[in-house]
Structures are given as C-alpha cells and as structure tokens.
Amino acid sequence: MTGPTWLLGTEIVCATITAVDRFRDIVHHFVDESDGDPRLLREVLAAASAWCETLMGYEHAETFGIED
C-alpha cells in the first residue's frame, strides 16, 4: 500500500487490529482443538507481524514526519 499517511492511517490501524484479532483466534483454535494447523499459525503470525511493523512505521511518520 502506498499513499499519503494521513489518508492511509485509518486503514493501517484497522488492518493491524484485524490481523492481530485473527492471530488471537487462530492461537485459541490451535491450543483448544486437536486439529490446529501450525502452518496456518505461522502464516497469521507473519501477517500480524507485518501489519504491526507497518503500524509502527505509520506512527513514526506521523510523529516525526518523513524525509523525501
């Protein structure tokens, strides 16, 4: 995703929350069920991690600006 940070901020926050919520749900399923899929757990962890990195970058850009 690219674009002005002020325009993408809400989408980045919402996507991060969604990815982390999905990770939480998959962790619960993995722990509580006998058919937990470790590959799926790794995939949703990677997605949640990537979105968290994006959110941290967004917050940094909002706080300190970005250099061209």
Secondary structure, 3 states (H helix, E strand, C coil): CCCCHHHHHHHHHHHHHHHHHHHHHHHHHHHHCCCCCHHHHHHHHHHHHHHHHHHHHHHHHHHHCCCC
